Amino acid sequence: MLSGGATPMPAALAYAVNLIKRLNLKLKGDYWAYLITDGKANVPLTGDVGEEVERFMGELSRLARVVVYDTRPQLIYDPSIGHMDILSRYAIDVVRVGE
């Protein structure tokens, strides 16, 4: 198992936004987006990761109902920067995995 890798969360969120926009041109309806994440992101598209996560989550939540599956370990201290607070703000539900 590898750890400490690059996490391009803004790119994944941007892809989800663009996919739903394209689908919505053909299929009108209610869309759902399920994010399975520990909230860590360290690879921006162009600028600040936190700002990009905020922007794309805002756009995604306008296009779809967002459910976040939070995979962070419960009992491990992790000093790395996470963005679960941003993700949670835009989600209709946050599910803790492993509880």
C-alpha distances in whole Angstrom, upper triangle without the diagonal:
4,7,10,11,14,15,19,20,23,23,22,24,27,26,27,30,31,30,32,35,35,35,38,40,40,39,41,39,37,33,30,27,24,21,18,16,16,18,17,18,19,20,24,26,29,29,28,25,26,30,28,26,29,31,29,29,32,33,31,32,36,35,33,32,28,26,23,21,19,16,16,15,19,19,17,19,17,20,18,21,20,23,23,26,27,25,27,30,31,29,31,29,26,24,22,19,19,22
4,7,7,11,12,16,18,21,21,20,23,25,24,25,28,30,29,31,34,34,34,37,39,40,39,40,39,37,33,30,26,24,21,18,16,15,17,15,16,16,17,21,23,26,26,25,22,24,27,25,24,27,29,27,27,31,31,29,31,34,34,32,31,28,26,23,21,19,16,16,16,19,20,17,18,16,18,16,18,18,21,21,25,26,24,26,29,29,28,31,29,26,24,22,20,20,24
4,6,9,11,14,16,19,20,19,21,24,24,24,27,29,29,30,33,34,34,36,39,40,39,40,38,36,32,29,26,23,19,17,14,12,14,12,13,13,15,19,21,24,24,22,19,21,24,23,21,25,27,25,25,29,30,28,29,33,32,31,30,26,25,21,19,17,14,13,14,17,17,14,15,12,14,12,15,15,18,18,22,23,22,24,27,27,26,29,27,24,23,21,19,19,22
4,7,9,13,14,17,18,18,20,22,23,24,26,28,28,30,32,33,34,36,38,39,39,40,38,36,32,29,26,23,20,17,14,12,13,10,11,10,12,16,19,21,21,19,16,18,21,21,19,22,25,23,23,27,28,27,28,32,32,30,30,26,25,21,20,18,15,14,15,18,18,15,15,11,12,10,12,13,16,17,21,21,21,23,25,26,26,29,27,24,24,22,20,21,24
4,6,10,12,15,15,15,18,20,20,21,24,25,25,27,30,30,31,33,35,36,36,37,36,34,30,28,24,22,18,16,14,13,13,10,10,9,10,14,16,19,19,18,15,18,20,19,18,21,23,22,22,26,26,25,27,30,30,29,29,25,24,21,20,18,16,15,17,20,21,18,18,15,15,12,13,14,16,18,21,21,20,23,25,25,25,29,27,24,24,22,21,22,25
4,6,9,12,12,12,15,17,17,19,21,22,23,25,27,27,29,31,33,34,34,35,34,32,28,26,22,21,17,16,13,13,13,9,7,6,6,10,12,15,15,15,12,15,17,16,15,19,20,19,19,23,23,22,25,27,27,26,27,23,23,20,20,18,17,16,18,22,23,20,20,16,16,12,13,13,14,17,20,19,18,21,24,23,24,27,26,23,24,23,22,24,27
4,6,9,9,9,12,14,14,15,18,19,20,22,24,25,26,27,30,31,31,31,31,28,25,22,18,17,14,13,10,10,10,7,5,5,6,9,11,14,15,13,10,13,15,13,12,16,17,15,16,19,20,19,21,24,23,23,23,20,19,16,16,15,14,14,17,20,22,19,19,16,16,12,12,11,12,14,17,16,15,18,20,20,20,23,22,20,21,20,19,22,24
4,6,5,7,9,10,11,13,15,16,17,19,20,21,23,25,27,28,28,29,28,26,23,21,17,17,13,14,12,13,11,9,6,6,5,6,8,11,12,12,9,12,13,11,10,14,14,13,14,17,17,16,19,21,21,21,22,19,19,17,17,17,17,17,20,23,25,23,22,19,19,15,14,13,12,15,17,15,14,18,20,19,19,23,23,21,22,22,21,24,26
4,5,5,6,9,10,11,12,14,15,17,18,20,21,22,25,26,26,26,26,23,20,18,14,13,10,11,9,11,9,8,5,8,7,8,9,12,13,12,8,10,12,9,7,11,12,10,10,14,14,13,15,18,18,17,18,15,15,13,14,14,14,15,19,21,24,22,22,18,18,15,13,11,10,11,14,12,11,14,16,15,15,19,19,17,18,19,19,22,24
4,5,5,6,8,10,10,12,14,15,16,18,20,21,23,25,25,25,25,23,19,18,15,15,12,14,12,14,11,11,8,9,7,6,6,10,10,10,7,9,9,6,5,9,9,7,9,12,12,11,14,16,16,17,18,15,17,15,17,17,18,18,22,25,27,25,24,21,21,17,15,13,11,13,15,12,11,15,16,15,16,19,20,19,21,22,22,25,27
4,5,5,6,9,10,11,12,14,15,16,18,20,21,23,24,24,24,23,19,18,15,15,13,15,14,16,14,13,10,11,8,8,6,10,12,12,10,12,13,9,9,12,12,9,11,14,13,13,16,18,17,17,19,17,18,17,18,19,19,20,24,27,29,27,27,23,23,20,17,16,14,16,18,16,14,18,19,17,18,21,22,21,23,23,23,27,29
4,5,5,6,9,10,10,12,14,15,16,18,20,22,22,22,22,20,17,15,12,12,10,11,11,14,12,13,10,12,11,11,10,14,15,15,12,14,14,11,10,13,13,9,11,14,13,11,14,16,15,15,16,14,15,14,15,16,17,18,22,25,27,26,26,23,23,20,18,16,14,15,17,15,13,16,18,16,16,19,19,18,19,21,20,24,26
4,5,5,6,9,10,11,12,14,15,16,19,21,20,20,20,18,14,13,10,11,9,12,12,14,12,13,11,13,12,11,11,14,15,14,11,12,12,9,7,10,9,6,7,10,9,7,11,13,12,12,13,11,13,12,15,16,17,19,22,25,28,26,26,23,24,20,18,15,13,14,15,13,11,14,15,12,13,16,17,17,18,20,20,24,26
4,5,5,6,9,10,11,12,14,15,17,19,20,20,20,19,15,15,12,14,13,15,15,18,16,16,13,15,13,11,9,12,14,14,12,13,13,9,9,11,9,6,9,11,9,8,12,13,12,13,15,14,16,16,18,19,21,22,26,28,31,30,30,26,26,23,20,18,16,17,18,15,14,17,17,15,16,19,20,20,22,24,24,28,29
4,5,5,6,9,10,11,12,14,16,17,18,19,19,18,15,14,11,13,12,15,16,19,17,17,15,17,14,13,11,15,17,17,15,17,16,13,12,15,13,9,11,14,12,10,14,15,13,13,16,14,16,16,18,20,21,23,27,29,32,31,31,28,28,25,22,20,18,19,21,18,16,19,20,17,17,20,21,21,22,24,24,27,29
4,6,5,6,9,10,10,12,14,16,15,16,16,14,11,10,8,10,10,13,14,18,16,17,16,18,17,16,14,17,19,19,16,17,17,13,12,14,13,9,10,12,10,7,11,12,10,10,12,11,13,14,16,18,19,22,25,28,31,30,30,27,28,25,23,20,17,17,19,16,14,17,18,14,14,17,18,18,20,22,22,25,27
4,6,5,6,9,10,11,13,15,15,15,15,14,11,11,9,12,12,16,17,20,18,19,17,19,18,16,14,17,18,18,16,17,16,12,12,13,11,7,9,10,7,5,9,10,7,9,12,11,14,15,18,20,22,24,28,30,33,32,32,29,30,26,24,21,18,18,20,16,14,17,17,14,14,17,18,19,21,24,24,28,29
4,6,5,6,9,10,11,13,14,15,16,15,13,14,12,15,15,18,20,23,21,22,19,21,19,17,15,17,19,20,18,19,18,15,15,16,13,10,12,13,10,9,13,12,10,12,15,15,18,19,21,23,25,27,31,33,36,35,35,32,32,29,26,24,21,22,23,20,18,21,21,17,18,20,22,23,25,27,27,31,32
4,5,5,6,9,10,11,12,13,14,14,11,12,11,13,14,17,19,22,21,22,21,23,20,19,17,20,22,23,21,22,21,17,17,18,16,13,14,15,12,10,13,14,10,11,14,14,17,18,20,23,24,27,30,32,36,35,35,32,33,30,28,25,22,22,24,21,19,21,22,18,18,20,21,22,24,26,26,29,31
4,5,5,6,9,10,10,10,10,10,7,9,9,13,14,17,19,23,22,23,22,24,22,21,19,22,23,24,22,22,21,18,17,18,16,12,13,14,11,8,11,11,7,8,11,12,15,17,19,22,24,27,30,32,36,35,36,33,34,31,28,25,22,22,23,20,18,20,20,16,16,17,19,21,22,25,25,29,30
4,6,5,7,9,10,10,11,12,10,12,13,16,17,21,22,26,24,25,23,25,23,22,19,21,23,24,22,23,21,18,18,18,15,13,14,14,10,10,12,11,8,10,14,15,18,20,23,25,27,30,33,35,39,38,38,35,36,32,30,27,24,24,25,22,20,22,22,18,18,20,22,24,26,28,29,33,34
4,5,5,7,9,10,12,14,12,14,14,18,19,22,24,27,26,27,25,27,25,23,21,23,25,26,25,25,24,21,20,21,19,16,17,18,14,13,16,15,11,13,16,17,20,22,25,27,29,32,35,37,41,40,40,37,38,35,32,29,27,27,28,25,23,25,25,21,21,23,25,26,28,30,30,34,36
4,5,5,6,8,10,11,9,12,13,16,18,21,24,27,26,28,26,28,27,25,23,26,28,28,26,27,26,22,22,22,20,17,18,18,15,13,15,14,11,12,15,16,19,21,23,26,28,31,34,36,40,39,40,38,38,35,33,30,27,27,28,25,23,25,25,21,21,21,23,25,26,29,29,32,34
4,5,5,5,7,9,9,12,13,17,19,23,25,28,27,29,28,30,28,26,24,26,28,29,27,27,26,23,22,22,20,17,17,17,14,13,14,12,9,10,14,16,19,22,24,27,29,32,36,37,41,41,41,39,39,36,34,31,28,27,28,25,23,24,24,20,20,20,23,25,26,30,30,34,35
4,6,7,10,13,13,16,17,21,23,26,28,32,30,32,30,32,30,28,25,27,29,30,29,29,27,25,24,25,22,19,20,20,16,16,17,15,12,14,18,20,23,25,28,31,33,35,39,41,44,44,44,42,42,39,36,34,30,30,31,28,26,28,27,23,24,24,26,28,30,33,34,37,38
4,7,10,13,13,16,18,21,23,26,29,33,32,33,32,34,32,30,28,30,32,33,31,32,30,27,27,27,25,22,23,23,19,18,19,18,14,15,19,21,23,26,28,31,33,36,40,42,45,45,45,43,44,41,38,35,32,32,33,30,28,29,29,25,25,25,27,29,31,34,34,37,38
4,6,9,10,13,16,19,22,25,27,31,30,32,31,34,32,31,28,31,33,33,31,31,30,27,26,26,24,21,22,22,18,17,18,16,13,13,16,18,21,24,26,29,31,34,38,39,43,43,44,42,43,40,37,34,31,30,31,29,26,27,27,23,23,22,24,27,28,31,31,35,36
4,7,9,13,15,19,22,25,28,31,30,32,31,34,32,31,29,31,33,33,31,31,29,27,26,25,23,21,21,20,17,16,16,14,11,12,14,17,20,23,26,29,31,34,38,39,43,43,44,42,42,40,37,34,31,30,30,27,25,26,25,22,21,20,23,26,27,31,31,35,35
4,6,10,13,16,20,23,26,29,28,31,30,33,32,31,29,32,33,33,30,30,29,26,25,24,23,20,19,19,17,15,14,13,10,10,11,15,17,21,23,26,29,32,35,36,40,41,41,40,41,38,35,32,29,28,28,26,23,24,23,20,19,17,20,23,24,28,28,32,32
4,7,10,13,17,20,23,26,25,28,28,31,30,29,28,30,31,30,28,27,26,24,22,22,21,18,17,17,15,12,12,11,8,7,8,11,14,17,20,23,26,29,32,33,37,37,38,36,37,35,32,29,26,24,25,23,20,20,20,16,15,14,16,19,20,24,25,28,29
4,7,10,13,17,19,23,22,25,24,27,27,26,25,27,28,28,25,24,24,22,19,19,19,16,14,15,13,10,10,10,7,5,6,9,11,14,17,20,23,26,29,30,34,34,35,33,34,32,29,26,23,22,22,20,17,18,18,15,13,13,15,17,18,22,22,26,27
4,7,10,13,16,19,19,22,22,25,25,24,24,27,27,26,23,23,23,20,18,18,18,15,13,14,13,10,9,11,9,5,5,6,8,11,13,17,19,22,25,27,30,31,32,30,31,29,27,23,20,18,20,18,15,15,16,13,10,10,11,13,15,18,19,22,23
4,6,10,13,16,15,18,18,21,21,21,20,24,24,23,20,20,20,17,15,16,16,12,11,13,12,8,9,11,9,6,6,5,6,8,11,14,16,19,22,24,28,28,29,27,28,25,23,20,17,16,17,15,12,13,14,11,9,10,11,12,13,16,17,20,21
4,7,10,13,13,16,17,20,20,21,21,24,25,23,20,19,20,18,15,16,17,14,12,15,15,11,11,14,13,10,8,6,5,6,7,11,13,16,19,21,24,24,26,24,26,23,22,18,16,14,16,15,11,12,14,12,9,11,10,10,10,13,13,17,18
4,6,10,10,12,13,17,17,18,19,22,22,20,17,16,18,16,13,14,16,13,11,14,14,11,12,15,14,12,11,7,6,5,6,8,10,13,16,18,22,21,22,20,22,19,18,14,13,11,14,13,9,11,13,11,9,12,11,9,10,12,12,15,17
4,7,9,11,13,16,17,19,20,23,23,22,18,18,20,18,14,17,18,16,14,17,18,15,15,19,18,16,14,11,9,6,5,6,7,10,13,16,19,19,20,18,20,18,17,14,13,11,14,14,11,12,15,14,12,14,12,10,9,10,9,13,15
4,5,7,10,13,15,16,18,21,21,19,15,15,18,16,13,15,17,15,13,17,18,16,16,20,20,18,16,13,11,7,6,6,6,8,11,14,17,16,17,15,16,14,13,10,10,8,12,12,10,11,15,14,13,15,14,11,11,10,10,13,15
4,6,9,12,15,17,19,22,21,19,15,14,18,17,14,16,19,17,15,19,20,18,19,22,23,21,19,15,13,10,8,6,5,5,8,11,14,12,13,11,13,11,11,8,8,7,11,12,10,12,15,16,14,17,15,12,11,10,10,12,14
4,7,10,12,14,16,19,18,15,12,11,14,13,10,12,15,14,12,16,18,16,16,20,21,19,18,14,13,9,10,7,8,8,11,13,16,15,14,12,13,10,8,5,5,5,8,9,7,10,12,13,13,16,15,12,13,12,13,16,17
4,7,10,12,15,17,16,13,10,10,14,13,10,13,16,15,14,18,19,18,19,22,23,22,21,17,16,13,13,11,10,9,12,15,17,14,14,10,11,8,6,4,6,8,11,11,11,13,15,16,16,20,18,15,16,15,15,18,20
4,6,8,11,13,13,10,7,8,11,10,9,12,14,13,13,16,18,17,19,22,22,21,21,18,18,15,15,14,14,13,16,19,20,18,17,14,13,9,8,7,7,10,12,12,11,15,16,17,17,21,20,18,19,18,19,21,23
4,6,10,12,11,9,6,9,12,11,11,14,16,15,16,19,20,20,22,24,25,24,25,21,21,18,19,17,17,16,18,21,22,20,18,14,13,10,8,9,10,13,15,14,15,18,19,20,21,24,24,21,23,22,22,24,26
4,7,9,9,9,7,10,12,10,11,14,15,14,16,19,19,19,21,24,24,24,25,22,22,20,20,19,19,19,21,24,26,23,22,18,17,13,12,12,12,16,18,16,16,20,21,21,22,25,25,23,24,24,24,27,29
4,6,6,6,5,8,9,7,9,12,12,12,14,16,17,17,20,22,22,23,24,21,22,20,22,21,21,21,24,26,28,26,24,21,19,16,13,14,13,16,18,15,16,19,20,19,21,25,25,24,25,25,26,29,31
4,6,8,8,11,11,8,10,13,12,11,14,16,16,16,19,21,21,22,24,21,23,21,23,23,23,24,27,29,31,29,28,24,23,19,17,17,16,19,20,17,17,21,21,20,22,26,26,25,27,28,28,31,33
4,7,8,11,10,9,12,14,13,13,16,18,17,19,21,22,23,24,26,24,26,24,26,26,26,26,29,32,34,31,30,26,24,21,18,18,17,21,21,19,19,23,23,22,24,28,29,28,30,30,31,34,36
4,6,9,8,7,11,12,12,13,16,17,17,19,21,22,23,25,26,24,26,24,26,25,26,25,28,30,32,30,28,24,22,19,16,17,15,19,19,17,18,22,21,21,23,27,28,27,29,29,30,33,35
4,6,5,6,9,10,11,12,14,16,17,18,20,22,23,24,25,22,24,22,23,22,23,22,25,27,29,26,24,21,19,16,13,13,12,16,16,14,16,19,18,19,21,25,26,24,27,27,28,31,32
4,6,5,6,9,10,11,12,14,15,16,18,20,21,22,22,19,20,18,20,19,20,19,22,24,26,24,22,18,17,13,10,10,9,13,13,11,13,16,16,16,18,22,23,21,23,23,24,27,29
4,5,5,6,9,10,10,12,14,15,16,19,20,21,21,18,19,17,19,17,19,18,21,23,25,23,21,18,16,13,10,9,7,10,10,8,10,13,13,14,16,20,20,19,21,22,23,26,27
4,6,5,6,9,10,11,12,14,15,17,19,20,21,18,20,18,21,20,22,21,25,26,28,26,25,22,20,17,13,13,10,13,13,10,12,15,14,14,17,20,21,21,23,24,26,29,30
4,5,5,6,8,10,11,12,14,16,17,18,19,17,19,17,20,19,21,21,25,26,29,27,25,22,21,18,14,13,11,13,14,10,12,15,14,14,16,20,21,20,23,24,25,28,29
4,6,5,6,8,10,10,12,14,15,16,16,14,15,13,16,16,17,18,21,23,26,24,23,20,19,16,13,11,8,10,11,7,8,11,11,11,13,16,17,16,19,20,21,25,26
4,6,5,6,9,10,11,13,15,15,16,14,15,14,17,17,19,19,23,24,27,26,24,22,21,18,14,12,9,11,10,6,8,11,9,9,12,15,17,16,19,21,23,26,27
4,6,5,6,9,10,11,13,14,16,14,17,16,20,20,22,23,26,28,30,29,28,25,24,21,18,16,12,14,14,10,11,14,12,11,14,17,19,19,22,24,25,29,30
4,5,5,6,8,10,11,12,13,12,15,14,17,18,20,21,25,27,30,29,28,25,24,21,18,16,12,14,14,10,10,13,12,10,12,16,17,17,20,22,23,27,28
4,5,5,6,9,10,10,11,9,11,11,14,15,18,19,23,24,27,27,26,23,23,20,17,14,11,11,11,8,7,10,9,6,9,12,14,14,17,19,20,24,25
4,6,5,7,9,10,11,10,13,14,17,18,21,22,26,27,30,29,29,26,26,23,20,17,13,14,13,9,9,11,9,7,10,12,15,16,19,21,23,27,27
4,5,5,7,9,11,11,14,15,19,20,23,24,28,29,33,32,31,29,28,26,22,20,16,17,16,13,12,14,13,9,12,14,17,18,21,23,25,29,29
4,5,5,6,8,8,11,12,16,18,20,22,26,27,31,30,30,27,28,25,22,19,15,15,16,12,11,13,12,9,10,12,14,15,18,21,22,26,27
4,5,5,6,6,10,11,15,17,20,22,26,27,30,30,30,28,28,25,22,19,16,15,15,12,10,11,10,6,7,9,12,13,17,19,21,25,25
4,6,8,9,13,15,19,21,24,26,29,30,34,34,33,31,31,29,26,23,19,18,18,15,13,14,13,9,11,11,15,17,20,23,25,29,29
4,7,9,13,15,19,21,24,26,30,31,35,34,34,32,33,30,27,24,20,20,20,17,15,16,15,11,12,13,16,18,20,23,25,29,29
4,6,10,12,16,18,21,24,27,28,32,32,33,31,31,29,26,23,19,18,19,16,14,14,14,10,10,10,13,15,17,20,22,25,26
4,7,10,13,16,19,22,25,26,30,30,31,29,30,28,25,22,19,17,17,15,12,12,12,9,7,6,9,12,14,17,19,23,23
4,7,10,13,16,18,21,22,26,26,27,25,26,24,22,18,15,13,14,12,9,9,10,7,5,6,7,9,11,14,16,20,20
4,7,10,13,15,18,19,23,24,25,23,25,23,21,17,15,12,13,13,9,9,11,9,5,6,5,6,8,11,12,16,16
4,6,9,12,15,16,20,20,21,19,21,19,18,14,12,9,11,11,7,7,10,9,6,8,6,5,6,9,10,14,14
4,6,9,12,14,17,18,19,18,20,19,18,14,13,10,13,13,10,10,13,13,10,11,9,6,5,6,6,10,11
4,6,9,10,14,14,15,14,17,15,15,11,11,8,11,12,10,9,13,14,11,13,10,7,6,5,6,9,10
4,6,9,12,12,14,13,16,15,15,12,12,10,14,15,13,13,17,17,15,17,14,10,9,7,5,8,10
4,6,9,9,10,9,12,12,12,10,11,9,12,15,13,13,17,18,16,19,16,12,11,8,8,9,11
4,6,6,9,9,13,13,14,13,15,13,16,18,17,17,20,22,20,22,18,15,13,10,9,8,10
4,6,8,10,13,15,16,14,16,14,16,19,18,17,20,22,20,22,18,15,13,9,10,9,9
4,7,9,13,15,17,16,18,16,18,22,21,20,23,25,24,25,22,18,17,13,13,12,12
4,6,10,12,14,14,17,16,18,21,20,20,23,25,24,26,23,20,18,15,15,14,15
4,7,9,12,12,16,15,17,20,20,20,23,25,24,27,24,20,20,17,17,17,17
4,6,8,9,13,13,15,18,18,18,21,23,23,26,23,20,20,17,17,17,19
4,7,9,12,14,15,17,18,19,21,23,24,27,25,21,22,19,20,21,22
4,6,10,12,14,15,16,18,20,22,22,25,24,20,21,19,19,21,22
4,7,9,11,12,13,15,17,18,19,23,22,19,20,18,19,21,22
4,6,8,9,10,12,14,15,16,19,18,15,16,15,16,19,20
4,5,5,6,9,10,12,13,16,16,13,15,15,17,19,20
4,5,5,6,8,10,10,13,12,10,12,11,13,16,17
4,6,5,6,9,10,13,12,11,13,13,16,19,19
4,5,5,7,9,12,13,12,15,16,18,21,21
4,6,6,6,10,10,9,12,13,15,19,19
4,5,5,8,8,6,10,11,14,17,17
4,6,8,9,9,13,15,18,21,21
4,7,9,10,13,16,18,22,22
4,5,7,10,13,15,19,19
4,7,10,14,16,19,19
4,6,10,13,16,15
4,7,9,13,12
4,6,9,9
4,6,6
4,6
4
